[in-house]
Amino acid sequence: MGTTEITNTLQKDGIISDAREFEQYIIDQGQATRLQNGSFTLQKDMSYAAILKALTK
């Protein structure tokens, strides 16, 4: 799954409110190529930093 697909899924699932904003955050942090495949436990009240940390472990 690419960054756009991941951020769109997170928005659809209600984890984030703006997929494009979070995708830009991932890019700005230099982490776009470090996203991991798999299942993750995320919550709606998580910060962008916490979500990104979970997705790049």
mmCIF entry with sequence, helices, sheets and N, C-alpha, C, O atoms, coordinates in Angstrom:
data_MODEL
# 
_entry.id   MODEL 
# 
_entity.id                         1 
_entity.type                       polymer 
_entity.pdbx_number_of_molecules   1 
# 
_entity_poly.entity_id                      1 
_entity_poly.type                           'polypeptide(L)' 
_entity_poly.nstd_linkage                   no 
_entity_poly.nstd_monomer                   no 
_entity_poly.pdbx_seq_one_letter_code       MGTTEITNTLQKDGIISDAREFEQYIIDQGQATRLQNGSFTLQKDMSYAAILKALTK 
_entity_poly.pdbx_seq_one_letter_code_can   MGTTEITNTLQKDGIISDAREFEQYIIDQGQATRLQNGSFTLQKDMSYAAILKALTK 
_entity_poly.pdbx_strand_id                 A 
# 
loop_
_entity_poly_seq.entity_id 
_entity_poly_seq.num 
_entity_poly_seq.mon_id 
_entity_poly_seq.hetero 
1 1  MET n 
1 2  GLY n 
1 3  THR n 
1 4  THR n 
1 5  GLU n 
1 6  ILE n 
1 7  THR n 
1 8  ASN n 
1 9  THR n 
1 10 LEU n 
1 11 GLN n 
1 12 LYS n 
1 13 ASP n 
1 14 GLY n 
1 15 ILE n 
1 16 ILE n 
1 17 SER n 
1 18 ASP n 
1 19 ALA n 
1 20 ARG n 
1 21 GLU n 
1 22 PHE n 
1 23 GLU n 
1 24 GLN n 
1 25 TYR n 
1 26 ILE n 
1 27 ILE n 
1 28 ASP n 
1 29 GLN n 
1 30 GLY n 
1 31 GLN n 
1 32 ALA n 
1 33 THR n 
1 34 ARG n 
1 35 LEU n 
1 36 GLN n 
1 37 ASN n 
1 38 GLY n 
1 39 SER n 
1 40 PHE n 
1 41 THR n 
1 42 LEU n 
1 43 GLN n 
1 44 LYS n 
1 45 ASP n 
1 46 MET n 
1 47 SER n 
1 48 TYR n 
1 49 ALA n 
1 50 ALA n 
1 51 ILE n 
1 52 LEU n 
1 53 LYS n 
1 54 ALA n 
1 55 LEU n 
1 56 THR n 
1 57 LYS n 
# 
_struct_asym.id          A 
_struct_asym.entity_id   1 
# 
loop_
_struct_conf.conf_type_id 
_struct_conf.id 
_struct_conf.pdbx_PDB_helix_id 
_struct_conf.beg_label_comp_id 
_struct_conf.beg_label_asym_id 
_struct_conf.beg_label_seq_id 
_struct_conf.pdbx_beg_PDB_ins_code 
_struct_conf.end_label_comp_id 
_struct_conf.end_label_asym_id 
_struct_conf.end_label_seq_id 
_struct_conf.pdbx_end_PDB_ins_code 
_struct_conf.beg_auth_comp_id 
_struct_conf.beg_auth_asym_id 
_struct_conf.beg_auth_seq_id 
_struct_conf.end_auth_comp_id 
_struct_conf.end_auth_asym_id 
_struct_conf.end_auth_seq_id 
_struct_conf.pdbx_PDB_helix_class 
_struct_conf.details 
_struct_conf.pdbx_PDB_helix_length 
HELX_P HELX_P1 AA1 THR A 3  ? LYS A 12 ? THR A 3  LYS A 12 1 ? 10 
HELX_P HELX_P2 AA2 ALA A 19 ? ASP A 28 ? ALA A 19 ASP A 28 1 ? 10 
HELX_P HELX_P3 AA3 ALA A 32 ? ARG A 34 ? ALA A 32 ARG A 34 5 ? 3  
HELX_P HELX_P4 AA4 TYR A 48 ? LEU A 55 ? TYR A 48 LEU A 55 1 ? 8  
# 
_struct_conf_type.id          HELX_P 
_struct_conf_type.criteria    ? 
_struct_conf_type.reference   ? 
# 
loop_
_atom_site.group_PDB 
_atom_site.id 
_atom_site.type_symbol 
_atom_site.label_atom_id 
_atom_site.label_alt_id 
_atom_site.label_comp_id 
_atom_site.label_asym_id 
_atom_site.label_entity_id 
_atom_site.label_seq_id 
_atom_site.pdbx_PDB_ins_code 
_atom_site.Cartn_x 
_atom_site.Cartn_y 
_atom_site.Cartn_z 
_atom_site.occupancy 
_atom_site.B_iso_or_equiv 
_atom_site.pdbx_formal_charge 
_atom_site.auth_seq_id 
_atom_site.auth_comp_id 
_atom_site.auth_asym_id 
_atom_site.auth_atom_id 
_atom_site.pdbx_PDB_model_num 
ATOM 1   N N  . MET A 1 1  ? 0.836   -1.168 0.000  1.00 0.00 ? 1  MET A N  1 
ATOM 2   C CA . MET A 1 1  ? 0.000   0.000  0.000  1.00 0.00 ? 1  MET A CA 1 
ATOM 3   C C  . MET A 1 1  ? 0.887   1.240  0.000  1.00 0.00 ? 1  MET A C  1 
ATOM 4   O O  . MET A 1 1  ? 1.863   1.309  0.748  1.00 0.00 ? 1  MET A O  1 
ATOM 5   N N  . GLY A 1 2  ? 0.556   2.200  -0.822 1.00 0.00 ? 2  GLY A N  1 
ATOM 6   C CA . GLY A 1 2  ? 1.316   3.439  -0.875 1.00 0.00 ? 2  GLY A CA 1 
ATOM 7   C C  . GLY A 1 2  ? 0.818   4.451  0.146  1.00 0.00 ? 2  GLY A C  1 
ATOM 8   O O  . GLY A 1 2  ? -0.194  4.234  0.813  1.00 0.00 ? 2  GLY A O  1 
ATOM 9   N N  . THR A 1 3  ? 1.530   5.537  0.256  1.00 0.00 ? 3  THR A N  1 
ATOM 10  C CA . THR A 1 3  ? 1.203   6.579  1.231  1.00 0.00 ? 3  THR A CA 1 
ATOM 11  C C  . THR A 1 3  ? -0.212  7.113  1.030  1.00 0.00 ? 3  THR A C  1 
ATOM 12  O O  . THR A 1 3  ? -0.953  7.289  1.997  1.00 0.00 ? 3  THR A O  1 
ATOM 13  N N  . THR A 1 4  ? -0.585  7.367  -0.216 1.00 0.00 ? 4  THR A N  1 
ATOM 14  C CA . THR A 1 4  ? -1.923  7.900  -0.487 1.00 0.00 ? 4  THR A CA 1 
ATOM 15  C C  . THR A 1 4  ? -3.004  6.913  -0.074 1.00 0.00 ? 4  THR A C  1 
ATOM 16  O O  . THR A 1 4  ? -4.005  7.302  0.526  1.00 0.00 ? 4  THR A O  1 
ATOM 17  N N  . GLU A 1 5  ? -2.808  5.654  -0.388 1.00 0.00 ? 5  GLU A N  1 
ATOM 18  C CA . GLU A 1 5  ? -3.791  4.634  -0.004 1.00 0.00 ? 5  GLU A CA 1 
ATOM 19  C C  . GLU A 1 5  ? -3.907  4.530  1.513  1.00 0.00 ? 5  GLU A C  1 
ATOM 20  O O  . GLU A 1 5  ? -5.008  4.409  2.049  1.00 0.00 ? 5  GLU A O  1 
ATOM 21  N N  . ILE A 1 6  ? -2.781  4.576  2.195  1.00 0.00 ? 6  ILE A N  1 
ATOM 22  C CA . ILE A 1 6  ? -2.772  4.475  3.656  1.00 0.00 ? 6  ILE A CA 1 
ATOM 23  C C  . ILE A 1 6  ? -3.502  5.662  4.275  1.00 0.00 ? 6  ILE A C  1 
ATOM 24  O O  . ILE A 1 6  ? -4.357  5.481  5.143  1.00 0.00 ? 6  ILE A O  1 
ATOM 25  N N  . THR A 1 7  ? -3.174  6.861  3.839  1.00 0.00 ? 7  THR A N  1 
ATOM 26  C CA . THR A 1 7  ? -3.803  8.044  4.426  1.00 0.00 ? 7  THR A CA 1 
ATOM 27  C C  . THR A 1 7  ? -5.294  8.096  4.101  1.00 0.00 ? 7  THR A C  1 
ATOM 28  O O  . THR A 1 7  ? -6.093  8.519  4.936  1.00 0.00 ? 7  THR A O  1 
ATOM 29  N N  . ASN A 1 8  ? -5.676  7.673  2.900  1.00 0.00 ? 8  ASN A N  1 
ATOM 30  C CA . ASN A 1 8  ? -7.105  7.634  2.553  1.00 0.00 ? 8  ASN A CA 1 
ATOM 31  C C  . ASN A 1 8  ? -7.843  6.628  3.424  1.00 0.00 ? 8  ASN A C  1 
ATOM 32  O O  . ASN A 1 8  ? -8.967  6.890  3.853  1.00 0.00 ? 8  ASN A O  1 
ATOM 33  N N  . THR A 1 9  ? -7.228  5.485  3.690  1.00 0.00 ? 9  THR A N  1 
ATOM 34  C CA . THR A 1 9  ? -7.840  4.470  4.552  1.00 0.00 ? 9  THR A CA 1 
ATOM 35  C C  . THR A 1 9  ? -7.987  5.000  5.972  1.00 0.00 ? 9  THR A C  1 
ATOM 36  O O  . THR A 1 9  ? -9.020  4.797  6.610  1.00 0.00 ? 9  THR A O  1 
ATOM 37  N N  . LEU A 1 10 ? -6.961  5.675  6.466  1.00 0.00 ? 10 LEU A N  1 
ATOM 38  C CA . LEU A 1 10 ? -7.034  6.245  7.812  1.00 0.00 ? 10 LEU A CA 1 
ATOM 39  C C  . LEU A 1 10 ? -8.147  7.283  7.910  1.00 0.00 ? 10 LEU A C  1 
ATOM 40  O O  . LEU A 1 10 ? -8.842  7.356  8.924  1.00 0.00 ? 10 LEU A O  1 
ATOM 41  N N  . GLN A 1 11 ? -8.316  8.076  6.872  1.00 0.00 ? 11 GLN A N  1 
ATOM 42  C CA . GLN A 1 11 ? -9.399  9.067  6.874  1.00 0.00 ? 11 GLN A CA 1 
ATOM 43  C C  . GLN A 1 11 ? -10.755 8.364  6.817  1.00 0.00 ? 11 GLN A C  1 
ATOM 44  O O  . GLN A 1 11 ? -11.670 8.722  7.559  1.00 0.00 ? 11 GLN A O  1 
ATOM 45  N N  . LYS A 1 12 ? -10.886 7.382  5.953  1.00 0.00 ? 12 LYS A N  1 
ATOM 46  C CA . LYS A 1 12 ? -12.143 6.636  5.822  1.00 0.00 ? 12 LYS A CA 1 
ATOM 47  C C  . LYS A 1 12 ? -12.524 5.975  7.144  1.00 0.00 ? 12 LYS A C  1 
ATOM 48  O O  . LYS A 1 12 ? -13.701 5.918  7.501  1.00 0.00 ? 12 LYS A O  1 
ATOM 49  N N  . ASP A 1 13 ? -11.519 5.473  7.872  1.00 0.00 ? 13 ASP A N  1 
ATOM 50  C CA . ASP A 1 13 ? -11.755 4.806  9.149  1.00 0.00 ? 13 ASP A CA 1 
ATOM 51  C C  . ASP A 1 13 ? -11.911 5.778  10.319 1.00 0.00 ? 13 ASP A C  1 
ATOM 52  O O  . ASP A 1 13 ? -12.136 5.345  11.449 1.00 0.00 ? 13 ASP A O  1 
ATOM 53  N N  . GLY A 1 14 ? -11.794 7.074  10.068 1.00 0.00 ? 14 GLY A N  1 
ATOM 54  C CA . GLY A 1 14 ? -12.005 8.073  11.101 1.00 0.00 ? 14 GLY A CA 1 
ATOM 55  C C  . GLY A 1 14 ? -10.831 8.301  12.027 1.00 0.00 ? 14 GLY A C  1 
ATOM 56  O O  . GLY A 1 14 ? -10.985 8.937  13.070 1.00 0.00 ? 14 GLY A O  1 
ATOM 57  N N  . ILE A 1 15 ? -9.652  7.792  11.668 1.00 0.00 ? 15 ILE A N  1 
ATOM 58  C CA . ILE A 1 15 ? -8.456  7.973  12.502 1.00 0.00 ? 15 ILE A CA 1 
ATOM 59  C C  . ILE A 1 15 ? -7.898  9.385  12.326 1.00 0.00 ? 15 ILE A C  1 
ATOM 60  O O  . ILE A 1 15 ? -7.447  10.008 13.288 1.00 0.00 ? 15 ILE A O  1 
ATOM 61  N N  . ILE A 1 16 ? -7.935  9.880  11.097 1.00 0.00 ? 16 ILE A N  1 
ATOM 62  C CA . ILE A 1 16 ? -7.497  11.249 10.799 1.00 0.00 ? 16 ILE A CA 1 
ATOM 63  C C  . ILE A 1 16 ? -8.625  11.952 10.059 1.00 0.00 ? 16 ILE A C  1 
ATOM 64  O O  . ILE A 1 16 ? -9.510  11.300 9.505  1.00 0.00 ? 16 ILE A O  1 
ATOM 65  N N  . SER A 1 17 ? -8.597  13.276 10.049 1.00 0.00 ? 17 SER A N  1 
ATOM 66  C CA . SER A 1 17 ? -9.666  14.010 9.382  1.00 0.00 ? 17 SER A CA 1 
ATOM 67  C C  . SER A 1 17 ? -9.291  14.471 7.976  1.00 0.00 ? 17 SER A C  1 
ATOM 68  O O  . SER A 1 17 ? -10.171 14.773 7.170  1.00 0.00 ? 17 SER A O  1 
ATOM 69  N N  . ASP A 1 18 ? -7.988  14.526 7.673  1.00 0.00 ? 18 ASP A N  1 
ATOM 70  C CA . ASP A 1 18 ? -7.555  15.040 6.374  1.00 0.00 ? 18 ASP A CA 1 
ATOM 71  C C  . ASP A 1 18 ? -6.399  14.204 5.833  1.00 0.00 ? 18 ASP A C  1 
ATOM 72  O O  . ASP A 1 18 ? -5.264  14.330 6.293  1.00 0.00 ? 18 ASP A O  1 
ATOM 73  N N  . ALA A 1 19 ? -6.692  13.354 4.859  1.00 0.00 ? 19 ALA A N  1 
ATOM 74  C CA . ALA A 1 19 ? -5.686  12.445 4.295  1.00 0.00 ? 19 ALA A CA 1 
ATOM 75  C C  . ALA A 1 19 ? -4.532  13.199 3.655  1.00 0.00 ? 19 ALA A C  1 
ATOM 76  O O  . ALA A 1 19 ? -3.373  12.826 3.836  1.00 0.00 ? 19 ALA A O  1 
ATOM 77  N N  . ARG A 1 20 ? -4.833  14.252 2.912  1.00 0.00 ? 20 ARG A N  1 
ATOM 78  C CA . ARG A 1 20 ? -3.755  15.000 2.236  1.00 0.00 ? 20 ARG A CA 1 
ATOM 79  C C  . ARG A 1 20 ? -2.831  15.679 3.235  1.00 0.00 ? 20 ARG A C  1 
ATOM 80  O O  . ARG A 1 20 ? -1.615  15.718 3.044  1.00 0.00 ? 20 ARG A O  1 
ATOM 81  N N  . GLU A 1 21 ? -3.410  16.210 4.292  1.00 0.00 ? 21 GLU A N  1 
ATOM 82  C CA . GLU A 1 21 ? -2.593  16.870 5.322  1.00 0.00 ? 21 GLU A CA 1 
ATOM 83  C C  . GLU A 1 21 ? -1.658  15.864 5.993  1.00 0.00 ? 21 GLU A C  1 
ATOM 84  O O  . GLU A 1 21 ? -0.477  16.151 6.191  1.00 0.00 ? 21 GLU A O  1 
ATOM 85  N N  . PHE A 1 22 ? -2.185  14.681 6.344  1.00 0.00 ? 22 PHE A N  1 
ATOM 86  C CA . PHE A 1 22 ? -1.347  13.673 6.983  1.00 0.00 ? 22 PHE A CA 1 
ATOM 87  C C  . PHE A 1 22 ? -0.300  13.130 6.013  1.00 0.00 ? 22 PHE A C  1 
ATOM 88  O O  . PHE A 1 22 ? 0.834   12.868 6.413  1.00 0.00 ? 22 PHE A O  1 
ATOM 89  N N  . GLU A 1 23 ? -0.667  12.960 4.749  1.00 0.00 ? 23 GLU A N  1 
ATOM 90  C CA . GLU A 1 23 ? 0.311   12.508 3.758  1.00 0.00 ? 23 GLU A CA 1 
ATOM 91  C C  . GLU A 1 23 ? 1.457   13.517 3.639  1.00 0.00 ? 23 GLU A C  1 
ATOM 92  O O  . GLU A 1 23 ? 2.622   13.126 3.554  1.00 0.00 ? 23 GLU A O  1 
ATOM 93  N N  . GLN A 1 24 ? 1.134   14.793 3.632  1.00 0.00 ? 24 GLN A N  1 
ATOM 94  C CA . GLN A 1 24 ? 2.183   15.819 3.564  1.00 0.00 ? 24 GLN A CA 1 
ATOM 95  C C  . GLN A 1 24 ? 3.053   15.781 4.810  1.00 0.00 ? 24 GLN A C  1 
ATOM 96  O O  . GLN A 1 24 ? 4.266   15.970 4.725  1.00 0.00 ? 24 GLN A O  1 
ATOM 97  N N  . TYR A 1 25 ? 2.445   15.537 5.969  1.00 0.00 ? 25 TYR A N  1 
ATOM 98  C CA . TYR A 1 25 ? 3.207   15.410 7.219  1.00 0.00 ? 25 TYR A CA 1 
ATOM 99  C C  . TYR A 1 25 ? 4.206   14.259 7.113  1.00 0.00 ? 25 TYR A C  1 
ATOM 100 O O  . TYR A 1 25 ? 5.365   14.405 7.501  1.00 0.00 ? 25 TYR A O  1 
ATOM 101 N N  . ILE A 1 26 ? 3.764   13.123 6.591  1.00 0.00 ? 26 ILE A N  1 
ATOM 102 C CA . ILE A 1 26 ? 4.645   11.962 6.424  1.00 0.00 ? 26 ILE A CA 1 
ATOM 103 C C  . ILE A 1 26 ? 5.824   12.321 5.524  1.00 0.00 ? 26 ILE A C  1 
ATOM 104 O O  . ILE A 1 26 ? 6.968   11.984 5.828  1.00 0.00 ? 26 ILE A O  1 
ATOM 105 N N  . ILE A 1 27 ? 5.545   12.998 4.431  1.00 0.00 ? 27 ILE A N  1 
ATOM 106 C CA . ILE A 1 27 ? 6.589   13.408 3.485  1.00 0.00 ? 27 ILE A CA 1 
ATOM 107 C C  . ILE A 1 27 ? 7.540   14.395 4.151  1.00 0.00 ? 27 ILE A C  1 
ATOM 108 O O  . ILE A 1 27 ? 8.759   14.260 4.044  1.00 0.00 ? 27 ILE A O  1 
ATOM 109 N N  . ASP A 1 28 ? 6.982   15.385 4.837  1.00 0.00 ? 28 ASP A N  1 
ATOM 110 C CA . ASP A 1 28 ? 7.806   16.403 5.508  1.00 0.00 ? 28 ASP A CA 1 
ATOM 111 C C  . ASP A 1 28 ? 8.728   15.782 6.559  1.00 0.00 ? 28 ASP A C  1 
ATOM 112 O O  . ASP A 1 28 ? 9.823   16.289 6.804  1.00 0.00 ? 28 ASP A O  1 
ATOM 113 N N  . GLN A 1 29 ? 8.290   14.690 7.176  1.00 0.00 ? 29 GLN A N  1 
ATOM 114 C CA . GLN A 1 29 ? 9.097   14.005 8.181  1.00 0.00 ? 29 GLN A CA 1 
ATOM 115 C C  . GLN A 1 29 ? 10.113  13.052 7.555  1.00 0.00 ? 29 GLN A C  1 
ATOM 116 O O  . GLN A 1 29 ? 10.912  12.443 8.266  1.00 0.00 ? 29 GLN A O  1 
ATOM 117 N N  . GLY A 1 30 ? 10.086  12.919 6.226  1.00 0.00 ? 30 GLY A N  1 
ATOM 118 C CA . GLY A 1 30 ? 11.026  12.048 5.532  1.00 0.00 ? 30 GLY A CA 1 
ATOM 119 C C  . GLY A 1 30 ? 10.759  10.570 5.765  1.00 0.00 ? 30 GLY A C  1 
ATOM 120 O O  . GLY A 1 30 ? 11.681  9.756  5.716  1.00 0.00 ? 30 GLY A O  1 
ATOM 121 N N  . GLN A 1 31 ? 9.497   10.217 6.018  1.00 0.00 ? 31 GLN A N  1 
ATOM 122 C CA . GLN A 1 31 ? 9.164   8.848  6.396  1.00 0.00 ? 31 GLN A CA 1 
ATOM 123 C C  . GLN A 1 31 ? 8.336   8.101  5.344  1.00 0.00 ? 31 GLN A C  1 
ATOM 124 O O  . GLN A 1 31 ? 7.919   6.971  5.596  1.00 0.00 ? 31 GLN A O  1 
ATOM 125 N N  . ALA A 1 32 ? 8.093   8.686  4.202  1.00 0.00 ? 32 ALA A N  1 
ATOM 126 C CA . ALA A 1 32 ? 7.219   8.075  3.190  1.00 0.00 ? 32 ALA A CA 1 
ATOM 127 C C  . ALA A 1 32 ? 7.694   6.690  2.759  1.00 0.00 ? 32 ALA A C  1 
ATOM 128 O O  . ALA A 1 32 ? 6.874   5.826  2.447  1.00 0.00 ? 32 ALA A O  1 
ATOM 129 N N  . THR A 1 33 ? 8.985   6.474  2.738  1.00 0.00 ? 33 THR A N  1 
ATOM 130 C CA . THR A 1 33 ? 9.505   5.176  2.296  1.00 0.00 ? 33 THR A CA 1 
ATOM 131 C C  . THR A 1 33 ? 9.680   4.195  3.453  1.00 0.00 ? 33 THR A C  1 
ATOM 132 O O  . THR A 1 33 ? 10.105  3.061  3.235  1.00 0.00 ? 33 THR A O  1 
ATOM 133 N N  . ARG A 1 34 ? 9.364   4.608  4.668  1.00 0.00 ? 34 ARG A N  1 
ATOM 134 C CA . ARG A 1 34 ? 9.556   3.750  5.843  1.00 0.00 ? 34 ARG A CA 1 
ATOM 135 C C  . ARG A 1 34 ? 8.267   3.141  6.368  1.00 0.00 ? 34 ARG A C  1 
ATOM 136 O O  . ARG A 1 34 ? 8.296   2.419  7.365  1.00 0.00 ? 34 ARG A O  1 
ATOM 137 N N  . LEU A 1 35 ? 7.124   3.416  5.717  1.00 0.00 ? 35 LEU A N  1 
ATOM 138 C CA . LEU A 1 35 ? 5.858   2.864  6.175  1.00 0.00 ? 35 LEU A CA 1 
ATOM 139 C C  . LEU A 1 35 ? 5.875   1.351  6.037  1.00 0.00 ? 35 LEU A C  1 
ATOM 140 O O  . LEU A 1 35 ? 6.326   0.815  5.025  1.00 0.00 ? 35 LEU A O  1 
ATOM 141 N N  . GLN A 1 36 ? 5.383   0.672  7.053  1.00 0.00 ? 36 GLN A N  1 
ATOM 142 C CA . GLN A 1 36 ? 5.397   -0.786 7.104  1.00 0.00 ? 36 GLN A CA 1 
ATOM 143 C C  . GLN A 1 36 ? 4.036   -1.358 6.719  1.00 0.00 ? 36 GLN A C  1 
ATOM 144 O O  . GLN A 1 36 ? 3.001   -0.744 6.979  1.00 0.00 ? 36 GLN A O  1 
ATOM 145 N N  . ASN A 1 37 ? 4.044   -2.515 6.110  1.00 0.00 ? 37 ASN A N  1 
ATOM 146 C CA . ASN A 1 37 ? 2.809   -3.246 5.842  1.00 0.00 ? 37 ASN A CA 1 
ATOM 147 C C  . ASN A 1 37 ? 2.384   -3.957 7.109  1.00 0.00 ? 37 ASN A C  1 
ATOM 148 O O  . ASN A 1 37 ? 3.218   -4.281 7.954  1.00 0.00 ? 37 ASN A O  1 
ATOM 149 N N  . GLY A 1 38 ? 1.089   -4.202 7.244  1.00 0.00 ? 38 GLY A N  1 
ATOM 150 C CA . GLY A 1 38 ? 0.602   -4.969 8.374  1.00 0.00 ? 38 GLY A CA 1 
ATOM 151 C C  . GLY A 1 38 ? -0.639  -4.367 8.977  1.00 0.00 ? 38 GLY A C  1 
ATOM 152 O O  . GLY A 1 38 ? -1.235  -3.438 8.432  1.00 0.00 ? 38 GLY A O  1 
ATOM 153 N N  . SER A 1 39 ? -1.012  -4.906 10.099 1.00 0.00 ? 39 SER A N  1 
ATOM 154 C CA . SER A 1 39 ? -2.169  -4.431 10.858 1.00 0.00 ? 39 SER A CA 1 
ATOM 155 C C  . SER A 1 39 ? -1.666  -3.632 12.048 1.00 0.00 ? 39 SER A C  1 
ATOM 156 O O  . SER A 1 39 ? -0.686  -4.001 12.697 1.00 0.00 ? 39 SER A O  1 
ATOM 157 N N  . PHE A 1 40 ? -2.347  -2.545 12.319 1.00 0.00 ? 40 PHE A N  1 
ATOM 158 C CA . PHE A 1 40 ? -1.930  -1.649 13.391 1.00 0.00 ? 40 PHE A CA 1 
ATOM 159 C C  . PHE A 1 40 ? -3.127  -1.276 14.245 1.00 0.00 ? 40 PHE A C  1 
ATOM 160 O O  . PHE A 1 40 ? -4.241  -1.148 13.736 1.00 0.00 ? 40 PHE A O  1 
ATOM 161 N N  . THR A 1 41 ? -2.908  -1.103 15.526 1.00 0.00 ? 41 THR A N  1 
ATOM 162 C CA . THR A 1 41 ? -3.956  -0.635 16.425 1.00 0.00 ? 41 THR A CA 1 
ATOM 163 C C  . THR A 1 41 ? -3.772  0.866  16.594 1.00 0.00 ? 41 THR A C  1 
ATOM 164 O O  . THR A 1 41 ? -2.811  1.327  17.211 1.00 0.00 ? 41 THR A O  1 
ATOM 165 N N  . LEU A 1 42 ? -4.705  1.612  16.038 1.00 0.00 ? 42 LEU A N  1 
ATOM 166 C CA . LEU A 1 42 ? -4.657  3.072  16.097 1.00 0.00 ? 42 LEU A CA 1 
ATOM 167 C C  . LEU A 1 42 ? -5.948  3.584  16.709 1.00 0.00 ? 42 LEU A C  1 
ATOM 168 O O  . LEU A 1 42 ? -6.988  2.929  16.637 1.00 0.00 ? 42 LEU A O  1 
ATOM 169 N N  . GLN A 1 43 ? -5.869  4.762  17.313 1.00 0.00 ? 43 GLN A N  1 
ATOM 170 C CA . GLN A 1 43 ? -7.050  5.366  17.929 1.00 0.00 ? 43 GLN A CA 1 
ATOM 171 C C  . GLN A 1 43 ? -7.279  6.750  17.353 1.00 0.00 ? 43 GLN A C  1 
ATOM 172 O O  . GLN A 1 43 ? -6.352  7.400  16.870 1.00 0.00 ? 43 GLN A O  1 
ATOM 173 N N  . LYS A 1 44 ? -8.516  7.186  17.409 1.00 0.00 ? 44 LYS A N  1 
ATOM 174 C CA . LYS A 1 44 ? -8.896  8.473  16.829 1.00 0.00 ? 44 LYS A CA 1 
ATOM 175 C C  . LYS A 1 44 ? -8.233  9.664  17.499 1.00 0.00 ? 44 LYS A C  1 
ATOM 176 O O  . LYS A 1 44 ? -8.086  10.714 16.874 1.00 0.00 ? 44 LYS A O  1 
ATOM 177 N N  . ASP A 1 45 ? -7.832  9.528  18.748 1.00 0.00 ? 45 ASP A N  1 
ATOM 178 C CA . ASP A 1 45 ? -7.254  10.667 19.461 1.00 0.00 ? 45 ASP A CA 1 
ATOM 179 C C  . ASP A 1 45 ? -5.722  10.717 19.383 1.00 0.00 ? 45 ASP A C  1 
ATOM 180 O O  . ASP A 1 45 ? -5.096  11.514 20.081 1.00 0.00 ? 45 ASP A O  1 
ATOM 181 N N  . MET A 1 46 ? -5.122  9.878  18.544 1.00 0.00 ? 46 MET A N  1 
ATOM 182 C CA . MET A 1 46 ? -3.657  9.853  18.418 1.00 0.00 ? 46 MET A CA 1 
ATOM 183 C C  . MET A 1 46 ? -3.166  11.051 17.604 1.00 0.00 ? 46 MET A C  1 
ATOM 184 O O  . MET A 1 46 ? -3.830  11.499 16.669 1.00 0.00 ? 46 MET A O  1 
ATOM 185 N N  . SER A 1 47 ? -2.005  11.552 17.975 1.00 0.00 ? 47 SER A N  1 
ATOM 186 C CA . SER A 1 47 ? -1.381  12.635 17.210 1.00 0.00 ? 47 SER A CA 1 
ATOM 187 C C  . SER A 1 47 ? -0.796  12.077 15.920 1.00 0.00 ? 47 SER A C  1 
ATOM 188 O O  . SER A 1 47 ? -0.606  10.868 15.784 1.00 0.00 ? 47 SER A O  1 
ATOM 189 N N  . TYR A 1 48 ? -0.514  12.971 14.973 1.00 0.00 ? 48 TYR A N  1 
ATOM 190 C CA . TYR A 1 48 ? 0.140   12.542 13.735 1.00 0.00 ? 48 TYR A CA 1 
ATOM 191 C C  . TYR A 1 48 ? 1.460   11.847 14.050 1.00 0.00 ? 48 TYR A C  1 
ATOM 192 O O  . TYR A 1 48 ? 1.795   10.837 13.432 1.00 0.00 ? 48 TYR A O  1 
ATOM 193 N N  . ALA A 1 49 ? 2.208   12.384 15.009 1.00 0.00 ? 49 ALA A N  1 
ATOM 194 C CA . ALA A 1 49 ? 3.499   11.799 15.363 1.00 0.00 ? 49 ALA A CA 1 
ATOM 195 C C  . ALA A 1 49 ? 3.328   10.374 15.886 1.00 0.00 ? 49 ALA A C  1 
ATOM 196 O O  . ALA A 1 49 ? 4.107   9.489  15.531 1.00 0.00 ? 49 ALA A O  1 
ATOM 197 N N  . ALA A 1 50 ? 2.319   10.145 16.722 1.00 0.00 ? 50 ALA A N  1 
ATOM 198 C CA . ALA A 1 50 ? 2.090   8.806  17.277 1.00 0.00 ? 50 ALA A CA 1 
ATOM 199 C C  . ALA A 1 50 ? 1.642   7.827  16.194 1.00 0.00 ? 50 ALA A C  1 
ATOM 200 O O  . ALA A 1 50 ? 2.069   6.673  16.184 1.00 0.00 ? 50 ALA A O  1 
ATOM 201 N N  . ILE A 1 51 ? 0.787   8.283  15.289 1.00 0.00 ? 51 ILE A N  1 
ATOM 202 C CA . ILE A 1 51 ? 0.335   7.424  14.196 1.00 0.00 ? 51 ILE A CA 1 
ATOM 203 C C  . ILE A 1 51 ? 1.517   7.058  13.310 1.00 0.00 ? 51 ILE A C  1 
ATOM 204 O O  . ILE A 1 51 ? 1.696   5.892  12.958 1.00 0.00 ? 51 ILE A O  1 
ATOM 205 N N  . LEU A 1 52 ? 2.315   8.041  12.955 1.00 0.00 ? 52 LEU A N  1 
ATOM 206 C CA . LEU A 1 52 ? 3.479   7.785  12.100 1.00 0.00 ? 52 LEU A CA 1 
ATOM 207 C C  . LEU A 1 52 ? 4.444   6.834  12.769 1.00 0.00 ? 52 LEU A C  1 
ATOM 208 O O  . LEU A 1 52 ? 4.990   5.947  12.113 1.00 0.00 ? 52 LEU A O  1 
ATOM 209 N N  . LYS A 1 53 ? 4.666   6.999  14.053 1.00 0.00 ? 53 LYS A N  1 
ATOM 210 C CA . LYS A 1 53 ? 5.565   6.090  14.788 1.00 0.00 ? 53 LYS A CA 1 
ATOM 211 C C  . LYS A 1 53 ? 5.049   4.655  14.726 1.00 0.00 ? 53 LYS A C  1 
ATOM 212 O O  . LYS A 1 53 ? 5.830   3.721  14.545 1.00 0.00 ? 53 LYS A O  1 
ATOM 213 N N  . ALA A 1 54 ? 3.747   4.479  14.873 1.00 0.00 ? 54 ALA A N  1 
ATOM 214 C CA . ALA A 1 54 ? 3.149   3.139  14.820 1.00 0.00 ? 54 ALA A CA 1 
ATOM 215 C C  . ALA A 1 54 ? 3.287   2.527  13.423 1.00 0.00 ? 54 ALA A C  1 
ATOM 216 O O  . ALA A 1 54 ? 3.481   1.318  13.294 1.00 0.00 ? 54 ALA A O  1 
ATOM 217 N N  . LEU A 1 55 ? 3.191   3.344  12.392 1.00 0.00 ? 55 LEU A N  1 
ATOM 218 C CA . LEU A 1 55 ? 3.232   2.855  11.014 1.00 0.00 ? 55 LEU A CA 1 
ATOM 219 C C  . LEU A 1 55 ? 4.649   2.611  10.502 1.00 0.00 ? 55 LEU A C  1 
ATOM 220 O O  . LEU A 1 55 ? 4.832   1.984  9.458  1.00 0.00 ? 55 LEU A O  1 
ATOM 221 N N  . THR A 1 56 ? 5.647   3.098  11.227 1.00 0.00 ? 56 THR A N  1 
ATOM 222 C CA . THR A 1 56 ? 7.031   2.954  10.750 1.00 0.00 ? 56 THR A CA 1 
ATOM 223 C C  . THR A 1 56 ? 7.874   2.039  11.627 1.00 0.00 ? 56 THR A C  1 
ATOM 224 O O  . THR A 1 56 ? 9.084   1.950  11.420 1.00 0.00 ? 56 THR A O  1 
ATOM 225 N N  . LYS A 1 57 ? 7.290   1.373  12.577 1.00 0.00 ? 57 LYS A N  1 
ATOM 226 C CA . LYS A 1 57 ? 8.051   0.454  13.443 1.00 0.00 ? 57 LYS A CA 1 
ATOM 227 C C  . LYS A 1 57 ? 8.529   -0.728 12.679 1.00 0.00 ? 57 LYS A C  1 
ATOM 228 O O  . LYS A 1 57 ? 9.185   -1.604 13.244 1.00 0.00 ? 57 LYS A O  1 
# 
